[in-house]
Amino acid sequence: MNSISTDICIIGAGPVGLFAVFEAGLLKLRCHVVDALPQVGGQLSEIYPKKPIYDIPGFPDILAGDLVSNLMRQIEPFHPTFTLGERVENYEKQDDGSFIVTTVDGTQIHCKAIAIAGGLGSFEPRKPAIESLETFEGGKGVHYMVRDPEAFRDQRLVIAGGGDSALDWTIFLADVAKEVTLVHRGTTFRGAADSAEKVKSLHEAGRARLVLSSNVTHVHGNGKLNAVTITANDGTTESLEVDSFIPLFGLTPKLGPIGEWGLEIEDNAVKVNTVDYSSSVPGIFAIGDINTYPGKLKLILCGFHEAALMCQGAFKYINPDKKYVLKYTTVNGVPTL
């Protein structure tokens, strides 16, 4: 049985979990990071490593994969350790207030505090109710996420959805694919207004097609997708030849085993105190998309803020008799562990 000892066990190696390692390092706290995925980066690495992100301070745009690489470089001085490809199953609180976290493979992490940074938890794509859709999964033309945009080079694509992912990938793939059609059941978008305007501009310029008040209702092909049927809200239909269909209706989050930890849960997320992002169990904190509180925004930059305050709370939990004086990295540099 693999046994590890650390100050903070961070569950989730996404961007927020990785930045928490940095903030903890400034406080001289060691971190061990656990993730069910086989690589760091969370959704950024698993779902859209080549997708540009526009709201990271100091970067007009940065590819998701590059952000992960930069975060890994940033935490190098603190020598974090990792258990990847193993899902956390349970924890046991010890008499001294510390914890033993156990993974599905039996790895045990003895830690003084737990930070849950598991993003959406475990997740699966929301699939539209289209007959025979599963026939074309597994590389046969239906894709629920874009891992590598180059896989769609010079293809005829139909994207469905009205959120940020559908808008962002329409914009990005307009420069990659031969044809891009975005189908949306409404006339207004849930995604960023600026992105919606960019898609409309692409439509007006003839670089992408925008089909509103419509749904993709049928998929066609013989072993591989070759066409879809688009049905408008008024009942009229059209058939469109395609190479790939990408329905982007978001992800269905599942807390998994963490949902059975006795934490206070609200709307399938861990309820936290915004003073330090502590959960209802002393010593367990939650940051990023997996937590909830009044005014919550599911943005990476908000998760970074949460990580900084969480580490202050974890420091006080681990060292109740020690006073921490805030030090600025511009003055003191980055310490090493």
N, C-alpha and C positions, 0 to 999 in steps of 0.2 A: 504494500500500500504506500502510495506517494504521500508524504507529509511535508507541509510547508508552514513556516512561521513568518508573520509580517505584522505591520501596524494596521493597514487598511486593506481589506479584500474588496476590490472593485469588481462588480459583476457586470460585465459588458465592456467590450473593447472598441466601442464606437468613438466618435470624436469627443463626446462629452466625457466619457470614461477616461480617454487618453489625456485630456486636458486636466482632469482631476489629479492624475499622477503628477503633473507639473506643479499644481497648486499645493499638493501634499508635500512634494519635495522641498518647496520653499519653507515649509514648516518642519523640515527634518523628519518627515514621516515616510516610512517605507511602504510600498504598494505591491500587491500581487493582483494581477488582472486575470479574470476567468471569462471565457466566452465560448458559447456552443459552436460558433463558426470556426473553421480551421485557420482563419487569418484575421488580423486586426482590421479595424475600420468599420465594422458593423454594416449598416445599410449602404454606406458610401462605397465600400469595397464589394459588397455582395450584389447590389442592385444597379448602381449607376456610377462606377468608377470614372467614366469618361464624361460625365455630365458636369457642365460648369455651374458653380455656385457664385451668386452675386452679392450676398449680404454678409460676407466675412470682413470685418473692419480691416482696412489697410490693403485689401485685395479687390480691385475693381471686378475681377473674376478669377476664379481658380478652379481647376478640375477637382472633383471630389477625391480622386485617387492621390492627387498632389497634396491636398490638404492633409490626408492621412499620413503621407510621407513626411510632411513638415512637422506634424505633431509628434511623430516618432523621433525625429531628430531633436525636437525640443525637450523631450523627456529623457534622452540618453544620459545626461549627467546624473540622473537619479537611479539608474540601474534597476528599473522595475523588472519583475519576473512575470511570466505568463503561463497559464494553462489554457490552451486553445483546443477546440474540437470536443470539449466536454461541457455538458449542461449542468448547472448547479441544481441540486435536488433539495437539500434541506440544510438547516443549521441547528446547532444546540448552543444555548447560552450557558456559560460557565458561571460558577459562584463568584468569580472575581469580576464579572461584567464583560469578559471577553467572549469570543465565539469560536466554534468549530464549524466551518462550512464544508459540506461534503458534495462532491460531484457524482454524476451518474456512474462514472467509472471508478469511484472509490477514492479519488484524490481528496485529502483533507487539508484545509487551510485554517490554521489557528491564527486568529486575528483579533485586534483590540476594537475594531469597528468595521461595519459593513456599509459600503456605498453601492446601491443598486443603480446602475446606469445602463439598464438593458434596453434602451430605446423603446420600441413597441412591444418588447418581450418577444415571444415566438410569434411569427406572423405568416400569413398566407395571402395570396392575392384574391381580391374580390372578382369573381368571374361572372360575366353576363350570362343570362339564361338564354343561351342559343343552342338549339338542337345540334348534336354531333360536334360541338366545339372541341371536346376532348380528343376527337379523332385526329385533329391536326396539331396537338401538342407534341412536345418532345422533338423539336426541330423540323416539324412538318408544315410550319407556316404560322402557327399561333404562338405569340410570345406575350407574357404578362409583365415583363420588365426588359429593359435595354441594358445589357451588361457591356456589350462592345458595339458601338455605333457602326464600326467598319463592317460588321456582319450584314448590314443593310445597304451597303454601297451599291448604287445603281439599281436598287429595287423599286418596285411600285408598292407603296405602303398605305395602309389605312390605319389611322390611330383613332381610338374612341375614348372619350372622356372630356370632362370640363374643369379639371383641377390643374394644379401647378405642373404635375408631371406630364400630362397630356399637352399642355401649352409649351412647356420648356422643350420637350422632345420634338414637337412639331417644328419649333424654331431651329433647333440644332440639326435635325435630320433633313431639313430643307436644303442644306448644303452638301448632303451626303447621298441621299436617295435620288432616284430618277423622278419619282412622283411621290408627293405626300398629300394625303387627304385626311383632314381632321373632322370627325363626325361627333356632334354633340346634340344631346336630346333637347337642350334648352336654347335660349337666345342670349343668356348672360352666363358668365363663367364664375366658378368658385375660386379660380386662381387669381394671381396678381393682375391688377388692371393693366399695368405696363406690358406684361406678357401677352395679354389678350389683344392689346393694340398692335403689338408686333406681329401676331398671327394674322390679324385683319389686314395689316399692311402687306404681308407676304401674299395673301389672297388677292389683293388688289393689283399687286405687281405680277401676278401669274406664277409665282414661285412655289405656292402651296394652294391647296383648295380647302375651303371651309364650308362644311355642310351643317347647317343649324336645324333645330327642331326635327331631328331625325335620329334613328338608331340603326345599328347594324343588326339585322334580324336573322340572317342565314349565312352559312359558310358553305363553300362548294369546293370539290376537288376529288381526285381519284388517287388516294394515297398521299397527296400533297395539296395544300391549299392553292387554288388558282383564281377564285372569285369570291366576292361577298355580295349580299343583297342589302341595300340601304332602303329603309322604309321611313318616309316622312310622316309627321304627325297627322297629315290629312289623308294618309293611306296610299299615296303614290309611291312607287318603288323604282329603283334603278339597280342594275347589275354592274359591278365594277370589277375588272380584272386586276388581281393583286398578286404579289409574291409573299407578302406578310401582313398579318392583322395583329395589331398591338392594342388590346383593350387595357386602358389604364384607369381603373376605378378605385385605386387605393388598396390598402392592405387591411385585413381583418386581424386586429391585435389579440393576442392571447397571453395572459400573464404566465401560464404554465405553472410549475411547482411553486413559484413565488406567491401565487394567489392563495396558497394554502399555508402561508407562514404566520397567519394570525395578525397581519398588518391591516390597518383600516383602509378599505378599498372604496373608491368612488368612481363610477363610470369606467370600470375596468382599469383603473390606474391607482397608484399608491398615493394616498392623501398625505400631504406634508405641511409642516410649519415653515413659512417662508423666512423666519428668522435665520434658520440654519439648514432647512430642507430635511429635518429629522422626521421620521415616521412615527407611528404610534408606539413603536417598540424602541426604548432608549438604546442608543448605540447603532441603530440601523437608519441609514439615510437613503434618500432616493432623488436622483437628478435626471434631467433630460426628459424625453418623451414619455417615460414610464410613470412620471409623477403627475399630480394634479393639485391645483390650488386656485383661488379666485384670481382671474386675470391671466391665467396660464396661456402662454404662446409657445407652440411647438416649433421653435427655431433653434438652430445650432448655437447662435450667439447668445440666446437666453440660457441655454444649457451651460455655456461657459461661465456665465455669471453665477448660476446655481452651484457649479462646481467650486468656485472660489469661496462662496459663503459656507458650503457644506464642509469644506476642509477646515475652516475655522471652527465649526461646530464639532467636528470629529476630534480636532486637537484638544478642545476643552473637555470632551468626553473622556479621552485617553489620559489627559493630564489635568485633572480637576483642580490641582493645587498650584499649577504653573501659570503664570501670566505671560501672554504673548504680546510682544510689541511689534506692530506692523512695520515691516521694512520694505523699502521700495527697491526693485531690481535695478533701477537706473543708478542708485547710489551704491547698493551692496553687491550688485552682480547676481549671478545665479550660483548658489552654494551647491556642493556635491555631497552625496551621502557616503 
